[in-house]
Amino acid sequence: MNREEALSELKYLKEKLHGHETRTALAMAITAMEQPEQKKGHWIDNGDPQMWVCDKCGYRVNRWNNTEYCPKCGAYMLE
């Protein structure tokens, strides 16, 4: 099952099932699945002792900046 099929199934269940708590939980799941997926990336050591490079967009950032996100593309940098 892919993401679109799962989302369709959740919407179907929300309309068919009864009970406030169940419908609320399904609405929350639908809202979460409709959000765009967060990009994940890594800082690449390109040999420059002062700079890292984002593996998603190529943006260069100072190593001492110590940021968890790329300022250009917004990718969350995994360790």
C-alpha positions, -999 to 999 in steps of 0.1 A, spaced: 0 0 0 14 34 -9 8 67 8 -21 78 -14 -39 45 -9 -34 47 28 -47 83 29 -78 72 8 -85 43 32 -83 66 63 -107 91 47 -131 63 39 -129 49 75 -135 84 89 -168 87 70 -180 52 78 -170 47 115 -189 62 144 -176 76 177 -161 110 183 -127 97 195 -123 74 165 -132 101 140 -109 126 158 -80 101 157 -86 95 120 -88 132 112 -55 137 130 -39 109 110 -52 123 77 -39 158 85 -5 143 93 -3 123 61 -14 153 40 17 173 51 47 172 27 74 148 38 104 165 55 136 163 34 165 146 53 201 152 44 237 152 56 265 177 57 293 166 34 330 172 42 343 184 9 379 189 21 375 226 31 383 228 68 358 256 74 328 246 52 302 218 49 281 212 19 244 201 19 240 168 1 205 179 -11 211 213 -27 249 219 -26 246 249 -2 278 257 16 277 265 53 303 274 79 312 243 100 310 264 132 274 274 124 262 241 140 228 242 123 204 212 122 187 224 90 201 236 57 193 274 54 187 271 17 165 240 12 153 233 48 165 197 48 169 182 84 205 172 88 209 137 102 240 128 122 
